[in-house]
């Protein structure tokens, strides 16, 4: 006698079904890193020349969906009407 599957009681589409945009980044990373002394539990990955993910504890745990980076020196220079560090001529 073979096993008979139970009848499904779920209704509707499963979350993340066909046509839903993925909420993760592709796996084709170009690099990764952490603090120089490796005491940090925060890691980052690189993809296409940019920081792509921030991970906490280890590289297998992406932990941030959106990250804004502020450059304090550039913000202070703009407030004073001067070019920021990346806008100065060398």
C-alpha positions in Angstrom: 0.0 0.0 0.0 1.4 3.4 -1.0 1.3 6.6 1.0 -1.6 9.0 0.1 -0.8 12.7 0.4 -3.2 14.7 2.6 -5.5 17.2 0.9 -4.1 20.7 0.9 -6.2 23.3 2.9 -4.1 26.3 1.9 -5.8 28.9 -0.3 -4.2 31.6 -2.6 -0.7 32.1 -3.8 2.3 31.3 -1.6 4.3 34.3 -0.5 7.1 35.1 -3.0 5.3 33.3 -5.7 5.9 33.8 -9.4 6.1 37.4 -10.5 7.1 38.8 -7.0 10.3 40.8 -7.0 13.1 39.1 -5.0 14.1 40.8 -1.8 17.7 39.6 -1.9 20.7 40.6 -4.0 22.3 38.3 -6.6 25.1 36.1 -5.3 27.8 37.3 -7.8 29.8 39.3 -5.2 33.2 40.8 -6.1 34.6 41.0 -2.5 33.9 41.2 1.2 35.5 42.8 4.2 35.4 43.7 7.9 37.3 45.8 10.4 41.1 45.6 10.1 41.6 44.0 13.5 38.8 41.5 12.9 37.3 42.3 16.3 34.1 43.4 14.6 31.1 41.2 14.0 30.0 43.4 11.1 30.9 42.3 7.6 30.2 43.9 4.2 30.0 42.5 0.6 31.0 44.3 -2.6 29.2 44.0 -5.9 29.7 46.0 -9.1 32.1 48.4 -7.4 29.7 49.2 -4.5 29.0 48.0 -1.0 26.0 45.7 -1.5 25.1 44.1 1.8 26.0 44.5 5.5 26.0 41.3 7.5 26.1 40.9 11.3 27.7 37.9 13.0 29.0 36.4 9.8 28.8 36.7 6.0 25.8 34.3 5.8 23.5 36.7 7.7 22.6 39.8 5.6 21.1 42.2 8.2 20.5 45.6 6.5 18.0 46.4 3.8 18.9 50.1 3.4 22.0 51.9 4.4 22.7 55.7 4.1 26.2 56.8 4.5 26.9 60.4 5.6 30.2 62.2 5.0 30.5 64.6 7.9 33.5 66.5 6.3 31.6 67.1 3.1 28.4 68.1 4.9 30.4 70.7 7.0 32.1 72.0 3.9 28.8 72.4 2.1 27.4 74.3 5.0 30.3 76.7 4.9 30.1 77.1 1.2 33.4 75.3 0.5 34.0 72.3 -1.7 34.0 68.9 0.1 37.1 66.7 0.3 36.1 64.8 -2.8 35.6 68.0 -4.8 38.9 69.7 -4.1 41.4 70.1 -6.8 44.7 68.3 -6.3 
